[in-house]
Amino acid sequence: MTSDTKPEATGQLGILAQRKIEAAIIAPIYESMVAEIGEERAQSIIDVAIRKAAFSAAENFAASTEGETSLRSFQALQHLWTKDDALEIDVVVATDTRFDYNVTRCRYAETYHAMGLGKIGHLLSCNRDSVFCQGYDPRIKLERTQTIMQGASHCDFRYTFDPRA
């Protein structure tokens, strides 16, 4: 669940469409980096850059949140990532301290694979998630053991919130 735009800016362009545009820009840069410095180093650089962008975006979301951030306010952002049928999810638990859901269809993964970017799709999308929740509110932690992007049948998002942290 991540974005690099402020909440009010996402009303016009869905995050899935935004990610597709970003990927189209990143793809030739990534290919050039692989040719110059190798795949491992290129992926590392992309990973660090995307994580920094996700953290910064989350800080922007937090700053735009009315009142104090919480797991509930974080849950309220979910519609931004599911817009345009980008994700099909089954919510397991949604409380003040837990937010568990499974993604059963991920059009982000489908898009990256269709663009020939399946090898780095996790860097462009999935790796943002834990960093995003930390930037939004450091009391929120994500545990996820599998993703559709990397071949699993579903993604298992398990967020916890410790109000004392």
Buried (B, 14 or more C-beta within 10 A) or exposed (E): BBBBBEBEEBEEEBBBBBBBEBBEEBBEEBEEBBEEEEEEEBBBBBBEEBBEBBBBBBBBBBEEBEEEBBBEBBBEBBEBBBBEEBBEBEEEEBEEBEBBBBBEBBBBBBBBBEBEBBEBBBBBBBBBBBBBBBBBBEBBBBEBEEBBBEEBEBBBBBBBBEEEE
